[in-house]
Amino acid sequence: MTIRRRVSFEVFGIAQPKGSTKAFVPLAWAKAAVRKNQAPRAIITHDNTRTQAWQQLVADQAQDVAGDGLFLGALVVTVTFILPRPITLPRKVRHHVTLPDVDKLARSVLDALTGILYLDDKQVVDLHARKCYAVHAADQPRVRITVEAAAAPDPLQPELLADASLFALEAPGEAPERQKGA
């Protein structure tokens, strides 16, 4: 059994979602570009202005634990967002089902780790993301992040392996064989 590399750390602060980018061209710029027979330049804005500071905080914390350099292969990433619980929220409410979206929170963290713990977030083949409320009001909001090298797919779980028969080349004019029940 080989030991897979694993890095775990926490970042304290209120997690910020990645949000969407929007582009627009001011009318004066568009008119000037038309007169010069050029394409107009666009201004790119982000929905959340706090995202950049949050990503820098995550990147700084990741830099402290990146001792062995970048992960180069497939990765498993686990992130748990512990968000502040509103004082007025009844105790019977257990799950954080309001904004921000967990996928946008995860995207922000994955982008922040790019170039620090791994080359690109496309290396992530297994992502576990969860958001929850802090148990006590005194608990600090934070995110727990674990990045580890992915294990090879288990051959006993065929759904994790590509079905080679689906990609078999067929001779021209030949109908592919179909399995019963397919």
C-alpha positions in Angstrom: 0.0 0.0 0.0 1.4 3.4 -1.0 1.0 6.4 1.2 -0.8 9.2 -0.6 0.3 12.8 0.1 -2.2 14.8 2.0 -2.4 18.5 3.1 -4.9 19.8 5.6 -5.4 23.3 7.0 -8.0 25.8 8.2 -8.6 29.4 7.1 -10.4 31.6 9.6 -12.8 34.2 8.3 -16.1 34.3 6.5 -15.9 32.4 3.2 -16.8 34.4 0.1 -18.4 32.9 -3.0 -16.7 33.3 -6.4 -19.7 34.8 -8.0 -20.1 35.7 -11.6 -18.2 38.1 -13.8 -19.9 40.6 -16.0 -18.6 42.6 -18.9 -19.9 45.8 -20.3 -18.7 48.4 -22.8 -19.5 52.1 -22.0 -21.3 53.8 -24.8 -18.6 56.4 -25.4 -16.0 53.6 -25.7 -18.1 51.8 -28.2 -18.6 54.9 -30.4 -14.9 55.7 -30.3 -14.0 52.2 -31.3 -16.4 52.3 -34.2 -14.9 55.6 -35.4 -11.4 54.0 -35.3 -12.6 50.8 -36.9 -11.5 48.8 -33.8 -13.2 46.4 -31.5 -14.4 48.1 -28.3 -12.7 47.2 -25.0 -14.9 45.7 -22.2 -14.8 46.4 -18.5 -14.9 43.2 -16.4 -16.6 43.4 -13.0 -17.3 40.8 -10.3 -20.5 40.3 -8.3 -18.6 40.0 -5.0 -15.9 42.6 -4.3 -14.8 40.6 -1.2 -13.8 37.5 -3.1 -10.3 38.7 -4.0 -9.4 39.3 -0.4 -10.8 35.9 0.7 -8.9 34.1 -2.0 -5.7 35.8 -1.0 -6.2 34.7 2.6 -6.8 31.1 1.5 -3.7 31.3 -0.8 -1.5 32.7 2.0 -2.6 29.8 4.4 -2.1 27.2 1.6 1.4 28.6 1.0 2.3 27.8 4.6 1.5 24.1 4.1 2.7 23.6 0.5 6.1 22.4 1.7 6.5 19.5 -0.8 5.5 21.6 -3.8 2.7 21.2 -6.2 0.5 18.1 -6.5 0.9 16.9 -10.1 -1.7 14.1 -10.5 -5.4 13.6 -9.8 -6.7 15.1 -6.6 -9.4 14.6 -4.0 -10.4 17.9 -2.3 -12.6 18.2 0.8 -13.8 21.6 2.0 -16.1 22.3 5.0 -17.4 25.8 5.3 -18.3 26.7 8.9 -20.4 29.9 8.6 -21.8 32.2 11.3 -25.2 31.1 12.7 -27.6 34.1 12.9 -28.6 34.7 16.5 -32.3 34.8 15.5 -32.2 31.4 13.8 -34.1 28.8 15.7 -32.0 25.9 17.0 -34.2 23.4 15.2 -32.8 24.6 11.9 -29.8 22.3 11.3 -28.7 22.9 7.7 -27.4 26.0 6.0 -29.8 26.3 3.1 -29.5 30.0 2.4 -26.9 32.0 0.4 -24.1 31.6 -0.4 -24.2 28.6 -2.7 -21.8 25.8 -1.7 -20.6 25.4 -5.3 -19.6 29.0 -5.5 -17.9 28.8 -2.2 -15.9 25.8 -3.4 -15.1 27.4 -6.7 -13.5 30.3 -4.8 -11.3 28.0 -2.7 -10.3 25.9 -5.7 -9.3 29.0 -7.7 -7.3 30.3 -4.7 -5.3 27.0 -4.4 -4.4 27.0 -8.2 -0.7 27.5 -8.6 0.0 27.0 -4.9 -1.0 23.4 -4.1 -1.7 22.2 -7.7 -1.2 23.4 -11.2 -4.8 23.7 -12.1 -8.2 22.9 -10.6 -8.9 20.5 -13.5 -6.8 18.0 -11.5 -9.6 17.7 -9.0 -11.4 14.4 -9.8 -13.3 14.1 -6.5 -14.7 17.1 -4.6 -16.5 17.0 -1.3 -18.0 20.3 -0.2 -20.2 21.1 2.7 -21.5 24.2 4.4 -22.8 24.3 7.9 -23.5 26.7 10.8 -21.0 27.1 13.6 -22.2 25.1 16.6 -21.8 27.9 19.1 -22.0 31.7 18.6 -18.5 32.0 19.9 -17.1 29.7 17.2 -15.2 31.5 14.5 -16.3 31.1 10.9 -13.7 29.2 8.9 -13.1 26.7 6.2 -11.3 23.3 6.6 -9.5 22.2 3.5 -7.9 18.9 2.7 -6.1 18.2 -0.6 -4.8 14.7 -1.3 -3.5 12.6 -4.1 -6.3 10.5 -5.6 -6.1 6.7 -5.4 -6.4 4.7 -8.5 -10.0 3.7 -9.3 -11.1 0.4 -7.8 -11.5 -2.3 -10.5 -14.4 -3.7 -8.5 -16.4 -0.5 -9.1 -16.8 -0.5 -12.9 -18.7 2.8 -12.8 -15.4 4.4 -12.0 -13.7 3.0 -15.0 -14.3 4.0 -18.6 -16.3 1.3 -20.4 -14.0 0.5 -23.3 -16.8 -1.3 -25.2 -18.6 2.0 -25.6 -15.6 3.4 -27.5 -14.7 0.3 -29.6 -14.1 1.1 -33.3 -16.4 -0.7 -35.7 -15.6 -1.6 -39.3 -17.4 0.4 -42.0 -20.8 -1.1 -42.8 -20.8 -3.2 -39.6 -23.5 -2.8 -37.0 -22.1 -2.7 -33.5 -23.0 -5.7 -31.2 -25.5 -4.8 -28.6 -25.8 -6.6 -25.3 -29.1 -7.9 -24.2 -31.0 -5.4 -22.2 -29.1 -2.5 -23.6 
